[in-house]
Amino acid sequence: MVEHDALSATREAYDAAAPTYAQLFRDTLRDSPLDRSILDAFAEVVSASGDGQVADLGCGPGHITAYLDELGLTAFGVDASPAMIKLARQAYPGLRFDVGSMAALNIADGVLGGVLSRWSIIHTPPQELPVILAEFHRVLAAGGHLLVGFSASDDPSHPTQVFDHTVAPAYRWWPDHLAAMLRKSGLAEVARMVREPQPTDRRQFQGVQLLARKA
């Protein structure tokens, strides 16, 4: 499956699931103090580096974009699913949400203070991920920060593993492998948070969030 087909399939799947997805994940931050803490840290380092905008890429129904706005960032959301963007605009009419692809962002070079990619790379075929990371690097200003979240592979000999995602085909990544890919793209790891699966989690995978900085 080429990237275009993967993107189209993912878009169609999330369009179909958008109302259910928005309902299920609307309050996830309220019940996830660790997720709030890494987002808080991301907001703090972005603010300390300047006043650049922050793009929430793969924003879904917009609840994380809204949280970044509450933290004082100038945040906007981008998602490939028009249905998700419609829901985000309805829920948060004061914020900006655009339909777009992470592989070809309609954002000028070097204008962002931060990029958030929260479990949005998981539907990207592994061979296409370098294109996405290059776009993250391109739109970030020097000194800008990326926070990328993903499900972790549990076998270092297999840096990527396919898993059965409810909505669309998805991939897990060995954290050190993805960190190395970030370095090749000019994004140096600053910190990482690894969250062990909880009994209530739908999937028993580690969740990893890597914070990286553009030199």
N, C-alpha and C positions, 0 to 999 in steps of 0.2 A: 504494500500500500504506500503510494507516494504521499508526500506531505500534503499536497492539495486535497487529495481524497481523505486523508486523516482529518484535516481541518474541517472539511465539509461534513464528514460524518459526526464529528464532535459538535459542530454548530447545530446540526439538526437534532442531535440527541438532547442537548441542553435546551434548545428551544422547546422541545416537547416536555421536558421535565421542569421547566422554569418555575411554575407556581409551587409545585411540591418541594423543590430544592429550596426556594426562598423561605417557605414555611419551616422546613426542617432545620435550617442553619441560621435563622434570624437571631436567635439568642445564644449562639455558641460562645461568644466572648464572655457573656455573663457567667457562664459555668466553667471558664477556662482561664484561671489566673496566670498560668504560665504563658499562654498565648498573649494575654494582655501585657505581660511584663516584657516580652521580646518586642512587641509593637511599640511599647512605651520607650524602650531603649533605642529602637530604630528612629522614632520621632525625635528623641533627644540629640542623637548624633547628627541627624539631618539638619536640625535647627542650629546646632553649633557650627556647622560647616557653611551656613549661609541661608539665604531666603528663597532658594530654588523651589520650584513646584515638585510634587511627588505624584507619580503615576502608579495607580493600583491596576496592574495588568492581569486580566482574568478576574475582573472585579465581581462577576456574578450579580446578585441583586443589590450590591452596593453597601452592605452593612459595614464592611471593613473600611471602605473609603470614608464613610460617615464617621467612623471611630477616629481615623487619622485626622479628619477635620476637627473633631472635638479636642484633639491633642494640640491643635494650633497650627497644623500644617495646611498648606494650600494644595489640597489633594483633588485629583480627578480620576475617574475610572474608565477603563477600556476593556471591552469583552467582545469576543467573536459572535456571541449570540444576541441577535436583535431582541429576542424575547426577554433575556436577562436585562438588557439595557433599558427596555421599556419599563420593567418592574422597578429598576433602580431609580429612574427618573420620576416615577410616580411616588416612590417612598421618600425620596430626598430631592425635592424640586429645586432646592437652592444650590445643588452641587452639579458639576459637569460630568456627563457620562457619554462616551463615544463608542460606536461599533468599530472594531478594528482587529487586526491580526498582529500578534507579537512578532511575527517574522518580517513584517513590513509596517512599522509604526509610522503614523502620520504626525511625527514629532520631530522638530529640528534637532540638529546635532548639538550636544553638550548643553542643553538647557535645563535639565532636571537635577534637583538636589538629591532626589531619591527615587528608586524604583522598588515597588513591592510586587513580588510574584509568589503568591500564596497558593500552593498546590495547583498552579496553572500550567506548569511545564510537564505535568505527569501524563498528559495526553499527546505529547510530542514524540514522534518516533525518534529513537536515539540518534540515528544518523543525521537528523535535522536539528538537533539541539544546538550545535555550534552556531547556526544562523541566528537562533533566538538570543543566545548569549552575546553575540556580536551586536545585535540591536540594543540590548541592555547597555552595553559599553558605549555605543554610539550616542545614545540620548542623554547619558549621564554627564554632568559637568565634572571637571577635574576635582577630586576630593569627594564626589558624590557617593552615596551608599546604595547598595542593593541588599534586600532581604528576600531570600528565596526559600520557600518551604516545599517539602516533598516527602513521600513515603520511602523509607530506607530498604534497600536490598539487605538480606540477611546472609549473603554469601559473597565474600570479597573476590572470589574467583569468577563471579558473574556480576560485573558492575551494573548491569541492568537486568531486571526481571519483569516479565509481564505479570499483571495481576488482574483479577476479575473485578473491575470497577462497575458499580451499579449502572452508571450512565453511559460511559464510553470506554473503549480499550485504553489501558493505562499501563504505566511503567514505574517500577521502583528503581532507586539509584543507590549504589554504594557511596556513602558520604565523601570518603577521601577521593574517589574517582571524580565526583562532581566538583569538588573543591579544586582538583587539578585542572578540570576543564575551565573553571572560572579564571584560574591563573593564566591559562593560555589565552584567554580573552581579555586580559589586562585588568582583572578584578581580583584583588588580593583578599583572602579570607581574614576577617578581623575576629570573628567569634562564631561559635555554633551552639545551638541548644538541641539536645536530643531528649525527646519525650518517650518514655516507655509506654507501650499500649496499656490501656486501662480495661478492667472487666466490662465496662459499658461500651467500649469502642466497637464499631461495626467490623473493623478489621484489626487483627492483632499484629500490626506492623509498628516499628519505631517511626515516629515523626521527627524529622530533622528540619531545622531552620538555620541557614547559613547567612551570616552578615558579612558582606564583602565591600571593599572600597576601591574606587577607581583612582589609580595613581595620578 
